[in-house]
Amino acid sequence: MNFLTRIKCTQSVCKSVQSADTRHAPARSDPSANLELGGANRPKNVVNIRLRDNSTHRMRSGPEDLREHIDAFVAAGTLAERTDSFVALVRWSRIGRPGARLDQLLDVLDDPEERHRFQSAIGALFAETDGTNAFAHADIPSERGFPAELGERVMNNLLPRPRNDHDLGHLLRLLVRNDADVDRLALMPEARLARVADVVYPADNPAAIEKLRRSFANGFRLLATWVQAQGLSPKIRKRSRPCDLTESPFYRISIVSEAVIERWLAGDATAPECERWRRECNRCRDDMAEIHRLIERAGVSTHVVYGLEVIERCLARMSAMLDVMAASPHAVPIEALRRVVVALATSVHQDRSVRHLIRWNTHLLQRRIVERSGRTGEHYITASRAEYKHMWLAAAGGGLLTVGTAAIKTALSAWQAPDFVHGIAYGLNYAVSFLLLQHLGLVLATKQPAMTAAALATIVRERSGEDRANEIADYAARICRSQLAAAMGNVVVVSVGAFAFVYLWQFVLGRPFMTNEEASATYLQLSPLNSGTVFYAALTGVILWAASVVGGWFDNLGAYHRLPLAIAQHPAGRYLGRERLARWGDLVAEHGSGWATNVSLGFMLGMTPAIGHFLGLPLDVRHVTLNSGILSLASASLGQRWFGEGAFVLGIAGVGVMFVLNLSVSFFLALVTAARAYELPAHENASLLRALYRHLRDAPRDFLIPPREERPKPEVEVSV
């Protein structure tokens, strides 16, 4: 039965497919529009085809439209035309009900004559392209490192890549535009996949087959070379297990890979060589696991993580390719081919993503920061009444110290100076205050949420089983009452202390600390209705979280570069004394991350208004404890009129907004960061929330004060 007879016999089926396509086709336009196909050698009855939008495809989904796409591909005279027409045909087959149009295309190509014409065009396409880059480079980061790779991806997202039709990777990028394109191939039924492979494989074109095999082999060789280069680089080798260079698995895997390739290209069985390759691959992964454990304990470097990720991706790609070469020479390894093609499709899609690059490069550093914050956060969570009382006392001391910070900040605001000088002065004031808090063991409530959220995430990661939800709910109750105690202690004492300070000031100097105009302006600045207090309070929560990240980053930096040891062994020890430098090194190891957190927090709070004014942006900060003190300073300066001012109530409301947003925003950001660092599954959130609600319903008092019986805090084991 010839082709035209087959078309007539299947018109009713095509009409039903057309109606299904009309119902199910997406409404958005195809972003690949504007590619024009055709050439001088095209038959006269083949129209000039453009990649139309989906609405046009829905109107023309019958045999005529399919025939136009096939004829355009078969008649294409240049490689560019052949590439564009093949992409147009593939995209046409994806529209509508999954698999419907693809089955329609495969049915047409069951005709021997049509299949011969189609495979000739496919063979010409493969013969003119080189797949080495597609197999070896797609989503495998270059050896230039993370910054250069990041810059290139950003630029490729801003400007399109130059067209290179001779690179098979260019064709893959045109065919794979999103995750749905990858899933479509990964989930394709095996029977349909076998039909596709039978159609696409140019069995009658030895030149095209040989070109594909050579590209496959060369891609495997390049991947092995990359593994060897990264594995034997100084940054990896000095952290690997000690061994002779020729015994290193990163050195040997390149030799074994070449043996596999030679056997496969010769058409011989590759089972023994493949088994040797898998053993060396396992040795490489064992060394990499040991390096991961070392850097998590001794400090993370994105440069080292980058190199390890390059090796891991190369090994994963080579493992999939090895399954193809390990198959019998007379069998078509459909599933192995699917894994390779899906891996390549996923890679070319991820190769465009800036977010993906940043995520896997910073994952270990993010985890290191969270684990450091989690260890610090345990000190801010009360489990017994004795600890709860100590939290109140430490918070009261923090509030008392903040009175001086608020008074100095208020005095500095009246100082006529450039914005930069103001920012530096504010930052120094805050930083010195926060460092004194750390040195004296006092507590500032708003610094706790980022730490306690990390500790909670550590509990979530380390615990398992049915009791985990209840344990987390109990831990959340401890966090809640600890936060409330710290915040109330700060606010109450700073308010009372500010009133006492103003009365003392007036008694000694005979004038109020603030003028009536300054006090009234302070009320309006803190009002949630008459100013940007709501936004500024949320921004302050972001700054509080960012400061905890800086502290964790410095802790990692000190561990990675062995900063305490470097200080202890500094040549200046000949003049200052070795014991003194050793003590300084110990101080850096013990308090360095806290210093970094406090100094960065102080200067971020101080410089934000100055930076905003310089950029012409309305940026400011609203810290609940500091502004409670400033509000009290203004109220006390007004004397008997402090409550008569109607704006006082709005100022109190503003302080309440600051309390909620400072704590909640920093806690939320820290919890999200920890969840991502530990890769916590999102589906467990619902069960945790239910357990938290039950605890709040059954024992609401636990969220305010500890129970009478002392319960020890759960021991949190932090993996290092």
TIMIFI-495568 format. One line per 4 residues: their letters; for each residue x, y, z of C-alpha. Coordinates in Angstrom, 2 decimals, padded with zeros to 5 digits, m for minus. Layout:
N
A) X Y Z  ...
***
This chain:
720
MNFL) 000.00 000.00 000.00  001.56 003.29 m001.10  001.79 006.42 001.00  m001.24 008.26 m000.50
TRIK) m003.47 005.24 000.10  m002.33 005.10 003.73  m003.15 008.80 004.14  m006.68 008.33 002.77
CTQS) m007.33 005.36 005.00  m006.31 007.22 008.12  m008.09 010.54 007.54  m010.73 009.80 010.16
VCKS) m008.06 008.99 012.73  m006.16 012.16 011.86  m009.31 014.24 012.32  m009.82 012.85 015.79
VQSA) m006.16 013.56 016.60  m006.62 017.06 015.22  m009.59 017.71 017.51  m007.62 016.32 020.47
DTRH) m004.72 018.58 019.60  m007.05 021.56 019.48  m008.36 020.76 022.94  m005.03 020.07 024.60
APAR) m002.53 022.33 022.86  m001.17 025.12 025.07  m002.30 028.65 024.38  001.05 030.43 024.63
SDPS) 003.11 031.22 021.57  006.07 029.10 020.56  009.21 031.13 021.32  010.97 029.49 018.41
ANLE) 009.00 031.47 015.84  010.71 033.32 013.00  012.94 030.45 011.78  012.53 030.19 008.04
LGGA) 013.11 026.90 006.27  013.58 025.83 002.72  016.20 026.22 000.02  016.95 026.36 m003.64
NRPK) 016.73 022.57 m004.01  013.30 022.36 m002.38  010.57 020.78 m004.57  008.04 023.17 m006.00
NVVN) 005.14 021.61 m004.13  006.85 022.27 m000.76  005.84 025.61 000.70  008.18 027.92 002.58
IRLR) 007.60 026.85 006.21  008.05 029.04 009.24  007.88 027.81 012.81  004.35 028.96 013.49
DNST) 002.80 029.66 016.85  000.65 027.01 018.51  m002.65 028.49 017.35  m001.61 027.91 013.71
HRMR) m000.50 024.37 014.57  m003.85 023.63 016.14  m005.63 024.74 012.98  m003.33 022.62 010.81
SGPE) m002.58 019.36 012.54  m003.54 016.97 009.78  m001.54 014.92 007.25  m000.90 017.94 004.99
DLRE) 000.91 019.84 007.73  002.93 016.76 008.68  003.79 016.20 005.04  005.05 019.78 004.71
HIDA) 007.39 019.33 007.67  008.76 016.00 006.40  009.28 017.33 002.87  010.99 020.45 004.17
FVAA) 013.42 018.33 006.19  014.11 015.88 003.37  014.55 018.60 000.74  016.75 020.94 002.83
GTLA) 019.86 021.85 000.87  022.10 023.28 003.59  022.96 022.23 007.13  021.24 025.30 008.58
ERTD) 018.02 024.52 006.68  018.23 020.87 007.67  018.69 021.79 011.35  015.81 024.28 011.38
SFVA) 013.41 021.97 009.56  014.24 019.05 011.89  013.65 021.26 014.95  010.34 022.41 013.44
LVRW) 009.27 018.79 012.87  010.15 017.74 016.43  008.34 020.71 017.96  005.30 019.98 015.79
SRIG) 005.24 016.41 017.15  005.12 017.69 020.77  001.94 019.73 020.43  m001.34 018.35 021.74
RPGA) m001.98 015.13 023.59  001.32 013.53 024.66  002.54 011.10 022.03  m000.39 011.55 019.62
RLDQ) 001.44 013.49 016.93  004.64 011.52 017.44  002.73 008.28 016.79  001.24 009.91 013.70
LLDV) 004.74 010.73 012.45  006.02 007.24 013.20  003.07 005.68 011.37  003.93 007.71 008.29
LDDP) 007.59 006.69 008.51  006.65 003.00 008.67  006.38 003.24 004.90  009.75 001.93 003.57
EERH) 010.07 004.67 000.96  009.34 007.44 003.43  011.68 005.94 006.00  014.49 005.74 003.45
RFQS) 014.05 009.42 002.51  013.88 010.47 006.17  016.91 008.44 007.26  018.93 009.80 004.36
AIGA) 018.27 013.32 005.64  019.07 012.23 009.21  022.29 010.65 008.01  023.27 013.85 006.20
LFAE) 022.54 015.83 009.38  024.70 013.56 011.53  027.46 013.37 008.94  027.80 017.16 008.90
TDGT) 027.77 017.62 012.69  030.23 016.74 015.42  028.84 015.44 018.71  032.09 015.59 020.69
NAFA) 031.17 018.82 022.43  027.66 017.58 023.15  028.96 014.43 024.85  031.91 016.04 026.65
HADI) 031.02 019.67 027.37  027.28 020.02 027.97  026.85 021.25 031.58  030.41 020.20 032.45
PSER) 031.91 023.43 033.85  035.06 024.67 032.21  038.41 024.59 034.00  038.36 028.38 034.31
GFPA) 036.57 028.10 037.64  033.35 029.35 039.16  033.66 033.15 038.57  034.47 032.79 034.85
ELGE) 031.73 030.18 034.34  029.23 032.41 036.13  030.18 035.39 033.97  029.80 033.39 030.76
RVMN) 026.36 032.09 031.73  025.16 035.55 032.64  026.38 036.86 029.29  024.77 033.97 027.39
NLLP) 021.45 034.80 029.04  021.78 038.45 028.03  023.03 037.81 024.49  022.25 034.73 022.35
RPRN) 025.09 032.35 021.60  026.53 032.50 018.10  025.03 029.84 015.89  027.18 026.78 015.24
DHDL) 025.25 024.24 013.17  028.22 021.87 012.98  028.03 021.31 016.75  025.45 018.69 017.71
GHLL) 025.11 020.47 021.05  023.56 023.44 019.23  020.85 021.13 017.89  020.22 019.75 021.37
RLLV) 019.84 023.27 022.80  017.21 024.02 020.16  015.33 020.80 020.94  015.50 021.05 024.75
RNDA) 014.11 024.32 026.06  012.63 023.39 029.45  012.13 020.57 031.95  009.02 019.36 030.12
DVDR) 011.12 018.51 027.05  013.43 016.41 029.24  010.54 014.68 031.02  008.87 013.88 027.72
LALM) 011.88 011.80 026.71  012.51 010.31 030.15  008.91 009.10 030.53  008.39 007.91 026.95
PEAR) 007.12 004.29 026.83  009.77 001.80 025.83  007.85 000.59 022.76  007.52 004.13 021.40
LARV) 011.16 004.87 022.25  012.25 001.78 020.29  010.30 003.00 017.26  011.91 006.43 017.52
ADVV) 015.40 004.93 017.79  014.70 002.69 014.79  013.62 005.71 012.72  016.39 008.11 013.80
YPAD) 019.29 005.66 013.54  020.73 006.04 009.98  021.39 002.34 009.39  022.02 002.78 005.65
NPAA) 024.60 005.55 006.09  027.94 004.10 007.29  029.63 007.53 007.22  027.06 009.02 009.59
IEKL) 027.24 006.00 011.91  031.03 006.17 012.00  030.87 009.91 012.70  028.52 009.33 015.64
RRSF) 030.68 006.55 017.06  033.82 008.67 016.78  032.10 011.62 018.45  030.88 009.32 021.22
ANGF) 034.37 007.88 021.75  036.08 011.29 021.66  033.56 012.68 024.14  034.36 009.78 026.49
RLLA) 038.09 010.48 026.09  037.66 014.18 026.88  035.65 013.41 029.98  038.38 011.04 031.19
TWVQ) 040.97 013.76 030.56  038.96 016.24 032.60  038.70 013.79 035.49  042.45 013.27 035.40
AQGL) 043.24 016.99 035.19  040.96 017.98 038.06  041.79 014.98 040.25  045.54 015.57 039.95
SPKI) 045.33 019.35 040.39  047.07 020.71 043.52  043.80 021.79 045.17  042.43 018.21 045.02
RKRS) 045.60 016.16 045.33  046.78 017.71 048.59  043.42 016.77 050.14  043.35 013.23 048.69
RPCD) 044.68 010.11 050.35  048.47 009.94 050.06  049.65 007.64 047.27  052.04 007.50 044.35
LTES) 050.88 009.48 041.33  050.60 006.39 039.11  048.44 004.68 041.76  045.95 007.52 041.96
PFYR) 042.52 006.52 040.61  042.29 009.92 038.89  045.42 009.02 036.91  044.49 005.41 036.18
ISIV) 040.95 006.08 035.01  042.21 007.82 031.88  044.29 004.77 030.93  041.40 002.38 031.54
SEAV) 039.03 004.63 029.59  041.28 004.47 026.52  041.31 000.67 026.72  037.49 000.61 026.77
IERW) 037.30 002.93 023.76  039.76 000.90 021.69  037.84 m002.33 022.28  034.49 m000.70 021.52
LAGD) 035.62 000.94 018.29  037.08 m002.37 017.17  033.67 m004.03 017.68  034.93 m006.41 020.37
ATAP) 033.35 m007.28 023.72  034.23 m004.71 026.36  033.08 m006.46 029.55  036.54 m006.90 031.22
ECER) 037.60 m003.33 030.47  034.24 m001.96 031.63  034.59 m003.81 034.92  038.07 m002.33 035.45
WRRE) 036.71 001.11 034.67  033.93 000.75 037.25  036.46 m000.24 039.93  038.57 002.85 039.23
CNRC) 035.43 005.00 039.20  034.48 003.71 042.64  037.98 004.51 043.90  037.64 008.05 042.55
RDDM) 034.33 008.48 044.33  035.77 007.12 047.58  038.56 009.70 047.42  036.04 012.43 046.66
AEIH) 033.89 011.41 049.64  036.93 011.65 051.90  037.75 015.11 050.52  034.15 016.21 051.15
RLIE) 034.40 015.09 054.77  037.70 016.90 055.15  036.56 020.24 053.77  033.31 020.20 055.74
RAGV) 035.39 019.77 058.87  038.35 022.00 057.99  036.65 024.70 055.90  034.88 024.84 052.56
STHV) 036.28 026.49 049.44  034.07 027.01 046.39  037.23 026.46 044.31  037.64 022.93 045.67
VYGL) 033.90 022.21 045.52  033.93 023.36 041.91  036.68 020.86 041.04  034.90 018.00 042.83
EVIE) 031.66 018.81 041.03  033.42 018.72 037.65  034.80 015.26 038.47  031.44 013.97 039.69
RCLA) 029.60 015.17 036.59  032.20 013.68 034.30  032.03 010.32 036.08  028.23 010.30 035.99
RMSA) 028.23 011.05 032.24  030.89 008.41 031.57  028.97 005.79 033.59  025.91 006.30 031.41
MLDV) 028.02 006.14 028.24  029.80 003.01 029.50  026.46 001.16 029.67  026.06 001.76 025.93
MAAS) 029.56 000.45 025.16  029.11 m002.53 027.50  026.10 m003.80 025.55  026.40 m006.59 023.03
PHAV) 027.60 m005.35 019.61  024.55 m006.96 017.98  021.93 m005.50 020.37  020.48 m002.00 020.58
PIEA) 020.70 m000.89 024.25  017.48 001.16 024.26  017.44 001.98 027.98  021.15 002.76 028.07
LRRV) 020.72 005.10 025.11  017.76 006.72 026.82  019.86 007.41 029.93  022.62 008.99 027.85
VVAL) 020.25 011.15 025.81  018.26 012.19 028.91  021.51 013.07 030.68  022.59 015.15 027.68
ATSV) 019.17 016.81 027.43  019.23 017.66 031.12  022.76 018.96 030.80  022.12 021.28 027.87
HQDR) 019.12 022.67 029.73  021.08 023.23 032.95  023.99 024.60 030.96  022.01 027.84 030.56
SVRH) 021.05 028.21 034.21  022.88 030.75 036.39  020.83 029.70 039.41  021.80 026.05 038.98
LIRW) 025.51 026.93 038.81  025.36 029.05 041.97  023.32 026.46 043.88  025.66 023.52 043.47
NTHL) 028.81 025.64 043.93  027.68 027.19 047.22  025.82 024.19 048.65  028.60 022.98 050.98
LQRR) 029.54 026.51 052.02  025.89 027.16 052.83  025.75 024.00 054.94  028.93 024.96 056.79
IVER) 027.45 028.39 057.61  024.19 026.84 058.81  025.96 024.30 061.01  028.03 027.03 062.66
SGRT) 024.87 029.10 063.23  023.12 026.04 064.61  025.84 025.43 067.18  025.63 029.08 068.26
GEHY) 021.83 028.98 068.32  021.73 026.23 070.92  022.97 028.73 073.53  019.94 030.94 072.91
ITAS) 017.32 028.22 073.57  016.20 027.70 077.17  015.17 024.29 078.41  014.83 024.84 082.17
RAEY) 013.60 027.57 084.50  017.15 028.34 085.55  018.16 028.93 081.94  014.97 030.94 081.42
KHMW) 015.84 033.25 084.34  019.36 033.64 083.02  017.91 034.65 079.64  015.89 037.41 081.32
LAAA) 018.97 038.68 083.16  021.16 038.62 080.05  018.43 040.38 078.06  018.06 043.01 080.79
GGGL) 021.78 043.65 080.67  021.60 043.92 076.89  018.77 046.43 077.17  020.72 048.52 079.69
LTVG) 023.77 048.64 077.42  021.55 049.58 074.49  020.45 052.73 076.34  023.90 054.16 075.76
TAAI) 023.88 052.99 072.13  020.52 054.70 071.51  021.66 057.91 073.23  024.85 058.10 071.16
KTAL) 022.91 057.39 067.96  020.45 060.19 068.79  023.29 062.61 069.48  025.04 061.66 066.25
SAWQ) 021.87 062.25 064.21  022.00 065.95 065.18  025.62 066.18 064.05  026.07 068.03 060.76
APDF) 028.26 065.74 058.67  028.27 064.04 055.23  026.22 060.86 054.83  029.31 058.66 054.62
VHGI) 030.71 060.05 057.87  027.32 059.60 059.52  027.20 055.99 058.32  030.68 055.23 059.63
AYGL) 029.88 056.86 062.97  026.61 054.96 063.33  028.34 051.72 062.33  031.12 052.17 064.88
NYAV) 028.57 052.93 067.58  026.56 049.80 066.81  029.59 047.56 066.30  031.24 048.55 069.59
SFLL) 027.94 048.03 071.40  027.44 044.57 069.89  031.02 043.55 070.67  030.53 044.61 074.29
LQHL) 027.35 042.52 074.40  029.33 039.52 073.19  032.22 040.09 075.60  029.93 040.53 078.62
GLVL) 027.71 037.58 077.74  024.60 039.74 077.29  021.75 039.10 074.85  020.17 041.18 072.10
ATKQ) 016.91 039.51 071.07  017.03 040.28 067.36  020.37 038.52 066.92  018.88 035.21 068.03
PAMT) 016.38 034.21 065.31  018.93 033.41 062.60  020.83 031.20 065.04  017.83 029.44 066.53
AAAL) 016.32 028.75 063.09  019.53 027.00 062.08  019.42 024.94 065.28  015.80 023.96 064.54
ATIV) 016.75 022.90 061.01  019.56 020.78 062.45  017.02 018.99 064.64  014.82 018.38 061.60
RERS) 017.72 016.90 059.67  019.16 014.75 062.45  015.92 013.29 063.80  013.75 010.68 062.12
GEDR) 010.78 008.53 062.94  007.34 009.22 064.37  008.57 011.18 067.40  010.41 013.76 065.33
ANEI) 007.38 016.01 064.77  006.59 016.12 068.50  010.21 016.79 069.36  010.38 019.64 066.84
ADYA) 007.15 021.13 068.23  008.68 021.03 071.72  011.85 022.65 070.38  009.80 025.35 068.66
ARIC) 008.08 026.11 071.97  011.49 026.54 073.61  012.59 028.88 070.85  009.39 030.91 071.18
RSQL) 009.65 031.46 074.93  013.37 032.19 074.68  012.74 034.82 072.02  009.92 036.40 074.02
AAAM) 012.02 036.53 077.18  014.95 038.11 075.38  012.79 040.63 073.52  010.74 041.63 076.56
GNVV) 013.86 041.93 078.71  015.51 044.13 076.09  012.50 046.39 075.50  011.44 046.85 079.14
VVSV) 014.93 047.63 080.44  015.93 049.86 077.54  012.70 051.85 077.97  013.10 052.29 081.73
GAFA) 016.81 052.99 081.33  016.16 055.65 078.67  013.75 057.50 080.99  016.33 057.36 083.79
FVYL) 019.06 058.59 081.45  017.01 061.62 080.31  016.07 062.60 083.89  019.72 062.30 084.92
WQFV) 020.78 064.34 081.90  018.28 067.09 082.75  019.30 067.05 086.40  023.00 067.46 085.56
LGRP) 022.80 069.81 082.54  019.49 071.53 083.23  017.99 070.89 079.78  016.15 068.01 078.08
FMTN) 018.14 065.52 076.05  016.01 066.18 072.94  014.11 069.29 071.88  010.34 069.18 071.40
EEAS) 010.78 069.25 067.62  013.26 066.37 067.67  011.03 064.31 069.96  007.92 064.90 067.83
ATYL) 009.88 064.01 064.68  011.00 060.79 066.37  007.37 059.81 067.01  006.53 060.32 063.35
QLSP) 009.61 058.41 062.17  008.58 055.34 064.19  004.90 055.42 063.19  003.88 052.51 060.95
LNSG) 001.41 054.82 059.18  003.40 058.01 058.68  006.73 056.51 057.60  008.28 053.45 055.99
TVFY) 008.63 051.66 059.32  007.03 048.45 058.05  009.45 048.14 055.13  012.45 049.30 057.18
AALT) 011.69 046.76 059.94  011.55 043.95 057.37  014.80 045.20 055.81  016.40 045.14 059.25
GVIL) 015.35 041.49 059.57  017.17 040.78 056.30  020.27 042.56 057.63  020.15 040.55 060.87
WAAS) 020.07 037.32 058.84  022.85 038.54 056.52  025.08 039.27 059.51  024.72 035.67 060.70
VVGG) 025.74 034.52 057.21  028.84 036.73 057.38  029.72 035.22 060.75  029.42 031.69 059.38
WFDN) 031.42 032.63 056.29  034.25 034.02 058.45  034.20 030.90 060.60  034.60 028.80 057.46
LGAY) 037.32 031.11 056.13  039.30 030.84 059.34  039.02 027.05 059.36  039.92 026.67 055.68
HRLP) 043.01 028.88 055.90  043.84 027.62 059.44  043.87 031.21 060.63  044.49 030.48 064.36
LAIA) 047.56 028.40 063.49  048.76 031.03 061.03  048.52 033.69 063.76  050.33 031.51 066.28
QHPA) 053.19 030.82 063.81  053.52 034.39 062.52  057.13 035.68 062.38  056.10 038.58 064.63
GRYL) 056.16 036.05 067.46  059.91 036.67 067.79  059.07 040.16 069.06  055.62 039.75 070.61
GRER) 056.13 036.30 072.08  054.93 032.93 070.80  052.62 032.36 073.75  050.88 035.69 073.20
LARW) 050.30 034.95 069.51  049.02 031.49 070.40  046.49 033.08 072.78  045.44 035.49 070.02
GDLV) 044.97 032.56 067.68  042.79 030.78 070.23  040.71 033.93 070.65  040.15 034.13 066.91
AEHG) 039.12 030.47 066.81  036.68 030.92 069.70  035.27 034.37 069.03  036.15 035.19 065.42
SGWA) 032.77 034.35 063.93  031.02 036.36 066.66  033.26 039.34 065.98  032.52 039.10 062.27
TNVS) 028.78 038.89 062.95  028.74 041.87 065.29  031.00 044.14 063.24  029.20 043.37 059.97
LGFM) 025.81 043.86 061.64  026.87 047.20 063.11  028.16 048.61 059.85  025.28 047.24 057.76
LGMT) 022.82 048.92 060.12  024.86 052.12 060.16  025.65 052.40 056.46  022.26 051.42 055.01
PAIG) 020.68 054.90 055.39  023.82 056.55 053.98  023.91 054.20 050.99  020.20 054.76 050.40
HFLG) 020.63 058.53 050.45  023.58 058.31 048.06  021.58 056.16 045.62  018.43 058.21 046.01
LPLD) 016.56 055.27 047.55  014.40 055.49 050.70  016.46 053.08 052.81  016.61 053.06 056.59
VRHV) 016.68 050.56 059.45  014.29 049.99 062.35  015.75 047.85 065.14  013.25 047.07 067.87
TLNS) 015.57 047.41 070.88  017.38 050.50 069.63  014.18 052.24 068.61  012.47 051.34 071.89
GILS) 015.26 053.25 073.58  015.00 056.16 071.13  011.21 056.33 071.64  011.73 056.41 075.41
LASA) 014.37 059.13 075.06  011.92 061.24 073.05  009.06 060.63 075.49  011.14 061.50 078.54
SLGQ) 012.45 064.66 076.85  008.86 065.91 076.38  008.30 065.81 080.14  004.62 066.00 081.13
RWFG) 003.55 066.14 077.48  005.01 062.74 076.53  001.68 060.91 076.47  m000.35 063.92 075.42
EGAF) 001.23 063.72 071.98  m001.10 061.58 069.89  001.82 060.25 067.86  003.11 058.36 070.92
VLGI) 000.56 055.59 070.38  001.69 055.28 066.76  005.29 055.10 067.97  004.37 052.22 070.28
AGVG) 002.62 050.51 067.37  005.78 050.98 065.29  007.88 049.28 067.96  005.43 046.37 067.93
VMFV) 005.76 046.11 064.14  009.54 046.11 064.48  009.39 043.34 067.06  007.35 041.11 064.76
LNLS) 009.21 041.82 061.52  012.76 041.88 062.91  012.32 038.46 064.45  010.07 036.79 061.90
VSFF) 011.94 037.88 058.76  015.38 036.89 060.08  014.01 033.61 061.46  012.24 032.78 058.19
LALV) 015.27 033.53 056.01  017.55 031.48 058.25  015.11 028.57 058.26  014.80 028.62 054.47
TAAR) 018.58 028.78 054.11  019.02 025.84 056.48  016.31 023.82 054.74  018.04 024.31 051.39
AYEL) 021.47 023.55 052.80  020.22 020.29 054.33  017.92 019.55 051.36  014.96 019.02 053.66
PAHE) 011.90 017.66 051.82  009.07 020.17 051.52  006.31 017.57 051.92  007.18 017.12 055.60
NASL) 006.22 020.69 056.48  002.52 019.84 056.84  003.12 017.14 059.46  005.44 019.45 061.40
LRAL) 002.85 022.24 061.39  000.17 019.82 062.64  002.41 018.71 065.50  003.15 022.34 066.34
YRHL) m000.57 023.18 066.41  m001.31 020.22 068.70  001.41 021.30 071.11  000.11 024.89 071.11
RDAP) m003.44 023.66 071.73  m002.56 021.18 074.47  000.18 023.13 076.28  000.11 026.84 075.33
RDFL) 001.98 027.74 078.49  005.11 026.00 077.17  005.40 028.76 074.56  005.60 031.39 077.33
IPPR) 007.50 029.85 080.26  009.27 026.53 080.84  007.40 023.78 082.69  008.25 023.23 086.34
EERP) 010.14 020.03 085.74  013.43 020.58 084.00  013.76 018.86 080.65  017.20 018.60 079.12
KPEV) 017.66 020.06 075.68  017.83 017.47 072.92  021.37 016.69 071.93  021.94 017.91 068.41
EVSV) 024.65 016.05 066.56  026.05 018.24 063.83  027.76 016.36 061.05  031.17 017.71 060.20
***
